[in-house]
Amino acid sequence: MPRPMKAAARVLVLVALTATLAACTGHGGSGGGGRSGSGPSPNASPTFVAPPGTSLYVYTNAGLIATMELKGDRGTLKIQNQTGRALPAPGFYLLAATDGHRVPGVVAGAAPVPNGDTASFPVSFGGLRDQDIGLVILVMGHDNYGAFVRH
């Protein structure tokens, strides 16, 4: 391959990487994807705020928003279902920050959540203080959906 082709190929790769990086960091031009401008982004995540003394965990993916407010070893799990399908009954478990051991959670009255509905359930768990929670994992039916993010 002649030298000018190698140089052109390198330039194209650098341009593609720069464009990808700009899109990922929100520093792109007017093509969207960034958060600059005067109005909210149509894909902006809602803002979540917990009452004082409460820990807030949020899971959001593909039309499912799950929020868990914990105070001590009790709290509330709220499921907002805009997935286009019914969701099985929710559950959760925690992983301890100290050694990763699994602590089962209890969702009282857990029931399937139809598409378009929002449901709230009392939750409880035992054996961990708030500062010892490493991860909170969402389970829907028998499927592990993944970790909540603490807000």
C-alpha positions in Angstrom: 0.0 0.0 0.0 1.5 3.4 -0.9 2.4 5.7 1.9 -0.3 8.4 1.2 -3.0 5.7 1.7 -1.7 4.8 5.1 -1.6 8.4 6.1 -5.2 8.9 4.9 -6.4 5.8 6.7 -4.8 7.1 9.9 -6.5 10.4 9.6 -9.9 8.7 9.0 -9.4 6.6 12.1 -8.5 9.7 14.2 -11.5 11.6 12.9 -13.8 8.6 13.7 -12.4 8.3 17.2 -12.7 12.0 17.8 -16.3 12.0 16.6 -17.1 9.0 18.8 -15.5 10.5 21.8 -17.3 13.8 21.3 -20.7 12.0 21.1 -20.0 9.9 24.2 -19.0 12.9 26.3 -21.7 15.2 25.1 -19.3 17.7 23.5 -20.4 17.1 19.9 -21.7 19.7 17.6 -25.3 20.5 16.7 -25.9 16.8 15.8 -27.5 16.2 19.2 -26.3 13.8 21.9 -24.9 16.6 24.1 -26.6 18.4 26.9 -25.6 21.9 25.8 -28.4 24.3 24.8 -31.3 25.9 26.5 -33.8 23.1 26.9 -33.7 19.7 28.5 -32.6 16.8 26.4 -35.5 14.6 25.3 -33.5 11.6 26.7 -32.6 13.3 30.0 -33.0 11.2 33.1 -35.5 12.4 35.7 -34.1 13.9 38.9 -34.4 11.8 42.0 -34.3 13.2 45.5 -34.7 11.2 48.8 -36.1 12.5 52.0 -33.4 13.4 54.7 -32.1 10.3 56.4 -33.1 8.0 53.5 -30.8 6.3 51.0 -32.0 6.3 47.5 -31.2 3.7 44.9 -32.3 4.0 41.2 -32.4 1.5 38.3 -33.4 2.8 34.9 -33.2 0.9 31.6 -35.4 0.5 28.5 -38.6 1.9 30.0 -38.2 0.5 33.5 -37.6 2.9 36.4 -37.1 1.3 39.8 -36.5 3.4 42.8 -35.8 2.1 46.2 -35.8 4.3 49.3 -34.2 2.7 52.3 -34.1 3.9 55.9 -32.5 1.5 58.3 -33.4 -2.0 57.1 -36.8 -1.1 55.6 -38.1 1.0 52.7 -40.1 1.2 49.6 -39.6 -0.2 46.1 -41.4 1.7 43.3 -41.6 0.2 39.8 -42.6 2.4 36.8 -43.2 0.1 33.8 -43.1 1.7 30.4 -41.4 -1.3 28.7 -44.2 -2.2 26.4 -44.8 -5.5 28.3 -45.9 -6.7 31.7 -43.1 -7.3 34.2 -42.9 -10.2 36.6 -43.0 -9.6 40.4 -39.9 -7.6 41.6 -37.3 -8.7 44.1 -33.9 -7.6 45.2 -30.8 -8.6 47.1 -27.8 -6.7 48.5 -24.1 -7.4 48.5 -22.2 -6.3 51.5 -19.4 -3.7 50.9 -17.2 -5.4 53.4 -16.9 -8.9 52.0 -19.5 -9.2 49.1 -21.7 -11.7 51.0 -25.3 -11.7 49.7 -28.2 -10.4 51.9 -31.6 -11.4 50.7 -34.3 -8.7 50.4 -38.0 -9.2 51.0 -40.6 -7.4 48.8 -43.9 -7.6 50.7 -46.9 -8.3 48.4 -44.7 -8.6 45.3 -46.8 -8.8 42.2 -46.4 -8.4 38.4 -46.5 -4.9 37.1 -48.5 -4.4 33.9 -47.2 -2.1 31.1 -48.0 1.5 31.8 -48.5 1.0 35.5 -46.6 2.1 38.6 -46.6 0.0 41.7 -45.0 0.5 45.1 -44.0 -2.3 47.5 -42.7 -2.3 51.1 -39.2 -3.8 51.3 -37.0 -5.1 54.1 -33.7 -6.8 54.7 -31.6 -7.6 57.6 -28.0 -7.8 58.7 -26.5 -4.6 57.1 -26.2 -1.1 58.1 -26.6 1.6 55.4 -22.9 2.3 55.2 -22.2 -1.5 54.7 -24.4 -1.8 51.5 -22.1 -2.4 48.5 -24.7 -3.0 45.8 -28.4 -3.4 45.6 -29.5 -5.7 42.8 -32.9 -5.7 41.1 -34.6 -9.0 40.3 -37.7 -9.2 38.1 -39.3 -12.7 38.4 -36.3 -15.0 38.1 -34.1 -12.6 36.1 -31.3 -10.5 37.6 -31.7 -7.1 36.0 -28.6 -5.5 37.5 -27.4 -3.0 40.0 -29.2 0.1 41.3 -27.2 3.3 41.3 -27.1 5.2 44.6 -28.2 8.8 44.4 
